[in-house]
Amino acid sequence: MRALVCHAPKDLRLEEQQPEVLGEQQLRIRVAFGGICGSDLHYFQHGGFGAVRLKEPMALGHEVSGRIDEIGSGVTGFKIGQRIAISPSRPCGACQYCLKGQQNHCLNMRFYGSAMPFPHIQGAFRESLMIDASQAHAVADDLPLSQAALAEPLSVGLHAITRAGSVFGKRVLVTGCGPIGALLIAALRRAGAAHIVAADLADLPLACATKMGANETVNLATSPEGLDKFAENKGTFDVMFEASGSDKALRAGLAVVMPRGVIVSIGLGGDAQIPLNMLVAKEIELRGTFRFHSEFAVAVAFLNQGLIDGKPVISDIIAFDQSVEAFKLACDKSKSMKVQIAFDKELSF
């Protein structure tokens, strides 16, 4: 069994590994597709993000789909060959945050491909993966497994909307229209947002944002003043979602969000300087959002039922043997959106 392992910045290797032993409450999965996430790119480019750094080699990846190859003796409700999306979230269920229903803040979280704890939690970019049965979510017969692998980034957007509160009938700004931002826009449409403006620095993500449901797009690279009109009368937007990780974008939001509006920060961009006088004077609420838990099942249901079409987000699918090239392409935001790795050509659907 091969895995995609990051040893250091720009040091990504396909390595042979021994398959794990199947537990009673587990499933052995033949991985089909895996999406390259922004956090994967941080490990690939920089060896980590913020204070988090690789201290040992770690398999990357957490956005995966596949088929069941083997079922543990204590598992019911699944069958060999069944197509599934896999939640990377594995909270302990017993710590103080799990007991409060805040599983995304679990003190003993095992989230695939995370260097936050040590030893690191190995990722899901492997040809064969052992999962807890609770992580498996059935995929509809007509949903391609490549699109099923979008359930994880869609879940991030759904949790961000939960943090914002109701967006029904509201004017919303989304800054940063990569895969999470684009899927967030589709989710905002599903949640009843009245008008969505998408802002980014490149045309490719903005074109995708339009396909996903944005009413207007603004290219801030070619039109730096593109958001100025929304600053009139103390601001236009009820809610802003900052998905680029840029502190400049976060500050710009303070000018265009109306008094008592909400800004939800999604992107991981390190430290930011914020003019607190504007935050205070306009009574703006700045909220963080981190991962997800229960939203994963909702994301799979939306994809299964065709309520959200994730196909426009997938720009490239590259064979497992060319994984390093896939990562290099994913680093170029002017040429790619969601780059996925195909682990097994026999599981193309």
N, C-alpha and C positions, 0 to 999 in steps of 0.2 A: 504494500500500500504506500502510495506517495503522498507527501504533504508539501505545501508551499511555505517555507520557513524563512523568516527574516532574522539575520544574524547581527546586522548593523545597518546604518544608512547606506542605501544603494547596494546592499548585499542580500539578495533574495535568491533562495535556492530551492530546487525540487529535490526532496530527500526521501529515501526509503525509510519507512517506519513500520514497526510491528503493530498490527491491528489490536485494539483493546479487547479484553474479554467481555462478553455480553453478560450483563446482570439480569436478575429476574424481572425488574421493572423497566427494562431498557429495550430499545430497538436498534438494530444495525442498519444504517442507511447507506445506500449507494448514491453519492452526491451527484447531482445533475448540473446545476448552475450556481455560481456564486458571484454576487455583485461586489465590485471594489468600492469601498466607502471612503469618505474623507479621512477617517481615523486610520484606515489601512495605509493611505497615502502619507500621512504624517509619520508613521513608523518607517515606511519605505524611504521617504525623503530625508527625514531628520532623526530617526531612531526614537521617536516619541513626540509628545506635545506637552506644552507647559512644563510642569515639574515631573511628568511621567516619562520615564526613559527605560529602554530595554536593558535588562540586566542579565539576560540569558536568551538564547535563540527561542523564537516563538513563531508558531504557525499563525498566519494571519487569517482574517475573514470571519464574518458573522451573518452575511446575507445569503442564505442558501436554501435550495430546494432539492428534492431527490425522491427516491423510491425505497420502500422497505425491503431489505434483503433477509432479515432474520428477526424473530420476535422472542423476547424473553418469556420464560415460563409463567411469570405472574401477570402478564399483560393481556388484556382483552380489548375487543373493539377495533382491532387492526388486522390487516391481512398482508401476506407476502405480495410484493409488487405494487402495493398501494402508493399513490402519488401524494406527496406531502410538502408543505412549507414548514420550515423548522424555526421555532423561536429560539434565539440565542440567549434569552433571559432565563437564568436558573437560580432564583432566590432560594434561601434556605427554608423559608416558611416559619421560622421559629424566633427570629430576633425581634427587637422592639418595633422596627419599622415594618417588617412583614406582618406583624400582628395588628398594626394600625392600617393595613391595606396600602402601604407605601413600599411595595416590593422593589421598585426601581432604586430605592435607597438601602436595600438589604446590606447588612454589615458583613455578610458572608457570600456576597454575590459571586457567581461563576458565569461571567459573560464572555462568550467566545472571543478570543483574540484580544485580550486586555492585559496590559502590562502594569495596571494599577496595583494589584497585589503581587507578592513574591512568595513562592514561585508563581510565574505568570500563568494565566489561564490560556491554554493553547486554543488556537482558532479552528475554524471549520473548513478551511480550504484544504481538504483531504479527499482522496478518492473514496474512502470508507470512513464513516463517522458513527460513533456510538452516542445515542441521545437518550434522555429520560422520556418515557412515553408521553409525559405531560407536555413536552415540547412539540409534539407532532400535531399538525393541523391538516386535515384532509383537503385536497385540492380537487376542484370540479373537473370532470372529464374533458371539458372543452377549454380549460385554461392552460396555456402552455407553461411548462415548468420554469421557463425563463421569466415569465411575468409573475409566477408564484414567488420567485426570489425577491420581488419588490415589496413583499409584505413587511419586511423589517423597516426600510426607510419610510414607508407609508405610516407605520406605527409611530415613528418619531413625530411625524406631522400631526397625527391624530392626538397624541399626548400634548403637543404644543397647543392645539386648539382647546383641549381640556383645561390647560393652565390659563388660557386667555379668558375663559368663560364664554358665554353665548356670543356668537358672531352673526346671529340671524338678523338680516336686514341692515347690517353695518357696512361701512366703508373701510376697506382693509388695504394696507400696504405690505408687500412682501419684498424684502431686499435680499438678494442672493437667490438665483433661480437655477441652481444646480439640481440634482435629482431630488433631494429632500424638499427644496423650495418648490419645485414643480409639482411633486406629489402632494405637498401641502396645499397648493392652489386648487388641485382637484378636490381635496378633502374640504376646503373652505366652500367650494361650490355645493358640495353635498350637504354641508352644514348650514347653508342658506345665506351666505354673505351676499350683500346686494351689489357691491362694486369692488373689484379687485384690481389694484395697480401693482405691476411687477417691475422691479428695478434691478439692473445688473450692469456689468461692464462689457458684456459680449453679446453678439447677435444670436448665436446658437442657443444659449439657454433662454433668451427672451422669445425666440420663435417657439420653443417647446412650451414655455409658459402660456403663450396664446392658445396652443393646442389643448392645454390642460384646463383652460377656463379663465385666464386673465382678461379683463376688459380693456386695459391699457398697458403698454410697456414703455419703459424709459431706459435708454442706454446712457448711463452716466459717464461713459468714456467719451462718447461723441457729443453728448449734451449735458455737461456738468451742471447746468442750471435747470435741468429737466424737472426737478421736484419743487422748484421755487414757487410755482403757482399754487401748490398745495399748502403753502405756509400762510396764506391769507387768512385774516380773521382768527389768528391764534392756532390755525391748523385745520386740516380737513378730515383726517383719518381717526376713526374710533379705536382701531387696533392696528398695531404694526408687528410683523414677525420679522426678526432680523436673523437671516439664515446664512449670511456670508462669513461671519466671524470677524468682520471689520469694525474696529472701534469708530472709524470715520462714519460708517453707515449708521451705527448706533447713535452717534451724536446728531447726525442729520435728521434722524427720526424725531428728535425732541422738537424740532422746528415745525414739523408737518403733522404731528399728532395733536389732536385738540385737547383742551383742558379736561382732566380726569379720564383721559384715554389710557390705554394699556399698551405697553411694549413688551413683547415676549422675545427673549434672546435665546436662539437655538444654536448658532454657530460657535465652535470652539476657536477663539482667536487670541487667547492670552489676556493680558491686562488691558484695560481701557480707561481713558480719562473722560469723565463725564461732567459737564457743567451743572453742578447740583442746583445752582440758582434757578435754572430753567426747569429742572425736574420739580423743584419745590413750588415755584411760582405758578406752574400749570397743573400742579397736583397730579402729575403723571405717575402711573404705577409701572415699575420696571420689574418683570418677573423672569426667573430662569425656568428652563425646562430641561429635563434630563432623561434620556432613554424612554421607557414605556414598560408596561406589563400587560394589563388586561386588554389594551388596545390592539395587541397582535391578532387576537381572534376576530376582532371587528374588521381589521385590515384584510384578513383572508376572506371574510364573508363579503366585503365590498368587491374584492377582485373576483371571487367565485361567481357572484351574481351579475357581474358586468356593471356595477354601479360606479366603479372607477376603472378607467382604461389606462393601464400603465405603459402600454406599448410605446407611445411617443418618447418616453424617458430613456428607453434602451437604445443607445446609439451604436454599440459595437458588441459582438460576441466573439471571443477569441479562444482558441483551443488551449487546454491546460498546459501543453508542452511549450506554448509561447507566453506563459504567464508574465515573464519579465517585460516583454513587449507590451502586454496588456496594461501593466502598471505604468509604463512610460507614456502610453497613449492617454491613460486616465489623468495623468498630471497636466495635460494640455487641455485646458478648459475651452479653448477656442475651437477644438476639433472633436471634443467628445462630451457626452452627458454621462449616462450610466454605462460603464464598461463592465461586461460580465465575462466570466471565465466558464467555458464549457468543459466539465470534468470528464464526461463520457459521451462520445458521439452517438451512442445507441439510445441515449435518453434525450433526444432532441425535442421531444414534445412532452 
